[in-house]
Amino acid sequence: MRGPALDLVATRLTEDQLIRQVLQGGGNMPAYGKNLSPSETTALVRFLETLHPSINQQPQMHRVRQP
């Protein structure tokens, strides 16, 4: 069984929403509130936020100059 891709999850959810999702679960994700300490939850959310592409990391479109 394979879980969903998490590479863009921080583009859809705020930090507070990520914390709630980890603690309470939802959709296909089980709740981890009783399994993770507060520091582990924070570390997981911070990791997920690193997967959020920043403006500087997004590929830039090359503009064709018009003569």
Backbone as CSV, one residue per row, in Angstrom:
resi,resn,N_x,N_y,N_z,CA_x,CA_y,CA_z,C_x,C_y,C_z
1,MET,0.843,-1.174,0.000,0.000,0.000,0.000,0.890,1.239,0.000
2,ARG,0.529,2.219,-0.776,1.314,3.435,-0.907,0.473,4.629,-0.482
3,GLY,1.107,5.547,0.250,0.414,6.755,0.685,0.452,7.830,-0.387
4,PRO,-0.238,8.927,-0.140,-0.273,10.016,-1.111,1.054,10.769,-1.169
5,ALA,1.299,11.433,-2.265,2.483,12.278,-2.396,2.340,13.464,-1.450
6,LEU,3.400,13.778,-0.734,3.359,14.876,0.231,4.186,16.073,-0.198
7,ASP,4.725,16.026,-1.405,5.646,17.077,-1.820,4.989,18.440,-2.000
8,LEU,3.697,18.504,-2.186,3.035,19.791,-2.350,2.010,20.081,-1.260
9,VAL,2.019,19.288,-0.199,1.001,19.452,0.835,1.062,20.839,1.471
10,ALA,2.241,21.412,1.625,2.358,22.731,2.241,1.896,23.847,1.313
11,THR,1.646,23.545,0.059,1.089,24.555,-0.837,-0.423,24.639,-0.666
12,ARG,-1.009,23.612,-0.081,-2.461,23.565,0.086,-2.908,23.875,1.503
13,LEU,-2.048,23.619,2.493,-2.437,23.772,3.893,-1.527,24.763,4.613
14,THR,-2.113,25.506,5.548,-1.316,26.392,6.390,-0.596,25.549,7.446
15,GLU,0.308,26.174,8.178,1.014,25.443,9.241,0.034,24.894,10.264
16,ASP,-0.948,25.693,10.676,-1.942,25.225,11.643,-2.757,24.062,11.092
17,GLN,-3.098,24.127,9.810,-3.846,23.027,9.187,-3.003,21.759,9.111
18,LEU,-1.699,21.911,8.840,-0.806,20.751,8.817,-0.738,20.098,10.190
19,ILE,-0.605,20.915,11.226,-0.541,20.381,12.592,-1.821,19.620,12.907
20,ARG,-2.965,20.215,12.596,-4.246,19.547,12.868,-4.363,18.241,12.083
21,GLN,-3.914,18.255,10.834,-3.976,17.051,9.999,-3.125,15.931,10.600
22,VAL,-1.927,16.264,11.065,-1.045,15.261,11.668,-1.666,14.717,12.955
23,LEU,-2.183,15.615,13.785,-2.726,15.189,15.079,-4.040,14.440,14.962
24,GLN,-4.956,14.932,14.124,-6.307,14.379,14.063,-6.551,13.462,12.878
25,GLY,-5.653,13.503,11.903,-5.861,12.711,10.698,-6.962,13.311,9.844
26,GLY,-7.355,12.575,8.859,-8.421,13.034,7.969,-8.175,12.512,6.571
27,GLY,-9.246,12.315,5.847,-9.104,11.730,4.518,-8.522,10.335,4.649
28,ASN,-7.427,10.079,3.964,-6.770,8.768,4.046,-5.684,8.714,5.111
29,MET,-5.448,9.828,5.804,-4.358,9.874,6.773,-4.862,9.528,8.172
30,PRO,-4.188,8.597,8.837,-4.571,8.282,10.216,-4.104,9.391,11.166
31,ALA,-4.714,9.456,12.344,-4.320,10.420,13.366,-3.052,9.935,14.065
32,TYR,-2.127,10.855,14.301,-0.883,10.530,14.992,-0.753,11.286,16.313
33,GLY,-1.824,11.937,16.758,-1.798,12.734,17.975,-1.355,11.982,19.214
34,LYS,-1.687,10.706,19.296,-1.302,9.908,20.468,0.044,9.225,20.283
35,ASN,0.601,9.305,19.089,1.857,8.619,18.797,3.062,9.542,18.726
36,LEU,2.837,10.823,18.496,3.939,11.765,18.352,3.940,12.767,19.501
37,SER,5.119,13.092,19.974,5.248,14.135,20.985,5.064,15.489,20.300
38,PRO,4.820,16.550,21.061,4.708,17.878,20.442,5.946,18.255,19.623
39,SER,7.146,17.916,20.105,8.353,18.257,19.345,8.459,17.428,18.066
40,GLU,8.003,16.180,18.092,8.006,15.358,16.878,6.999,15.885,15.856
41,THR,5.842,16.334,16.347,4.831,16.915,15.458,5.374,18.172,14.800
42,THR,6.014,19.029,15.599,6.611,20.256,15.067,7.677,19.936,14.030
43,ALA,8.520,18.958,14.326,9.580,18.576,13.383,8.989,18.058,12.079
44,LEU,7.941,17.263,12.156,7.302,16.728,10.953,6.701,17.849,10.113
45,VAL,6.006,18.769,10.754,5.396,19.882,10.025,6.474,20.756,9.396
46,ARG,7.543,21.010,10.121,8.641,21.815,9.556,9.249,21.115,8.339
47,PHE,9.382,19.795,8.415,9.894,19.047,7.265,8.947,19.182,6.073
48,LEU,7.658,18.999,6.312,6.690,19.111,5.221,6.740,20.492,4.584
49,GLU,6.995,21.523,5.404,7.092,22.878,4.868,8.335,23.073,4.002
50,THR,9.364,22.282,4.210,10.547,22.394,3.357,10.260,21.870,1.957
51,LEU,9.232,21.075,1.822,8.858,20.551,0.515,8.054,21.568,-0.288
52,HIS,7.643,22.639,0.372,6.890,23.714,-0.275,7.845,24.521,-1.138
53,PRO,7.626,24.563,-2.446,8.553,25.298,-3.307,8.451,26.803,-3.062
54,SER,9.579,27.435,-2.799,9.573,28.885,-2.623,9.582,29.555,-3.986
55,ILE,9.322,30.823,-3.988,9.296,31.576,-5.244,10.649,31.496,-5.937
56,ASN,11.735,31.539,-5.166,13.073,31.510,-5.743,13.447,30.143,-6.300
57,GLN,12.816,29.088,-5.837,13.165,27.749,-6.271,12.336,27.294,-7.464
58,GLN,11.237,27.980,-7.754,10.392,27.560,-8.862,11.088,27.857,-10.182
59,PRO,10.965,26.934,-11.132,11.585,27.184,-12.435,10.997,28.436,-13.061
60,GLN,11.858,29.252,-13.619,11.391,30.469,-14.257,11.175,30.205,-15.744
61,MET,10.144,30.811,-16.240,9.857,30.699,-17.669,10.830,31.612,-18.411
62,HIS,11.383,31.118,-19.463,12.259,31.942,-20.279,11.398,32.786,-21.201
63,ARG,11.615,34.061,-21.126,10.853,34.960,-21.977,11.598,35.158,-23.291
64,VAL,10.853,35.123,-24.348,11.416,35.372,-25.666,11.283,36.870,-25.925
65,ARG,12.406,37.493,-26.193,12.359,38.934,-26.462,11.836,39.190,-27.869
66,GLN,10.926,40.099,-27.912,10.373,40.511,-29.191,11.266,41.601,-29.783
67,PRO,11.622,41.548,-31.078,12.447,42.605,-31.666,11.679,43.893,-31.817
